[in-house]
Amino acid sequence: MAEFARRLNENLFKYWSRVTAPVRELYLMKLLLPREVREACALLARHRKQSFVVGGGIRDIILGMPPQDWDLATDAQPREVERIFKAGGYRVLLTGVKYGTVTVRKNGFPLEITTFRVESGYRDYRRPSRVDFVSRIEDDLGRRDFTINALAYDPVRSLFCDPYQGMTDLTVERIRAVRDPQERFSEDPLRMLRAVRIASELAFSVEHKTMLAITGNAELLGRISAERIRDELCRLLTAPYFYQGLEKLLESGLLFMIIPELKEGWLFAQYHPSHQYTVLTHTLEAMRYTPSQLEVRLAILLHDVAKPRCYSRGNDGRGHFYGHHVLGAEMAEEILRRLHCSSQVIKDVVTLVREHMLELKMGPAGQRRLIARIGREMIPKLLSVRLADILAHSRDQVLQSLEEYEKFSRSMEQTLSSGDKFLMRELAVNGRDIMRETGVPAGPLIGEILRRLWEEVLDDPQKNNRADLLASAKRMISTPG
């Protein structure tokens, strides 16, 4: 209640508290909306058509957050909307006439306008196979996912419609499905993941009956396209309260529907004094310490995914996971490709998983090789992954590793700021220089010489000058092998 009151305009909150009760559906309220939204509603009103601002835009403005987009619902038929707004000087796009949706734009401001409708027959678990236009906003709101999204506001009459007590749920900071959650989730199973994602963004709870329905229908998520799941997962992972979202994903079983490989680490003991958690619990604990960067959080989520497959037990009874970072990188790539992540995200996450066992006692030469291998821009992300991993170990291991980490970070900072060259193209000579100086023709040998010169420079950056490199090249040719 206190959090809601902080977000909500104080006078508006007091007014709403005084005039509403759980059984009320319609009441007066004054909300400040963009001029373009008010003008569109006024235009429909002049043609004797109802219009309401609906969905997440209303929810966000009540919470004091900037809406991402604006949706209107009206009793005007799609062709009527087209005619009215074309005559009003708007650009009109028939973006979804089959479902009653028309997009209008004026002065670069887009509005999506949909005719009041009810839906049925979600054969593809996303789009209705039948849409019927209706005359009441209350019926239209009944098809929506959550009560906090089933709010409607008519700015012309300052009339607020809340047939499913969404304002009450906003007040108590709760996600609750409209009417029967089983029905809502069978229509579009992605709504289950969306419920958790919205809760992670707003620090809301998920109502008990709604959460039970998510748990009972988790397997339906397998019917949803990878792209839609990816988008919701990425938004959840970068949400302000993402950790609570991860807990809900685990509790409901959705996490294992999205990444079934993680289930292998569930309750998998590590049998090592440096680890106080099972594999998956360690992973989730490490997530607590990650910055809000998608690649870092995906990397930590997947950094130990291969541990159960690499497990062995030493003679001393300790568990070992040799090579789990290598196999983990392969598994991470497969998982992210399955989720249709971008090639850049896949590349970065795979690199971070492969390198997450970063040796903290590495000297300057090793640091230069690391920078050359993964790129200067990846170093801060790798350090974030390494630190999060460290902090999820046992207390004694954390104390020891933190000291090593601090020393390594300071040393790496010096290496990065030294002005040394880390890429082969930054050598003081190129292939043409070597061919001209030594008489060796173009071919694989020139490439091998450049690679060996690069290795020498990574060991000792002062050798990166034309004279020393050409002298080394000549020695390589005179003493092959």
Beta strands, then each sheet from edge to edge (+ up, - down):
strand 1: 26-28
strand 2: 51-54
strand 3: 71-74
strand 4: 91-96
strand 5: 101-106
strand 6: 109-115
strand 7: 117-120
strand 8: 130-133
strand 9: 152-154
strand 10: 159-161
strand 11: 174-175
strand 12: 205-206
strand 13: 312-313
strand 14: 319-320
sheet 1: 1+ 10- 9+ 2- 3+ 6+ 5- 4+
sheet 2: 7+ 8-
sheet 3: 11+ 12+
sheet 4: 13+ 14-
end
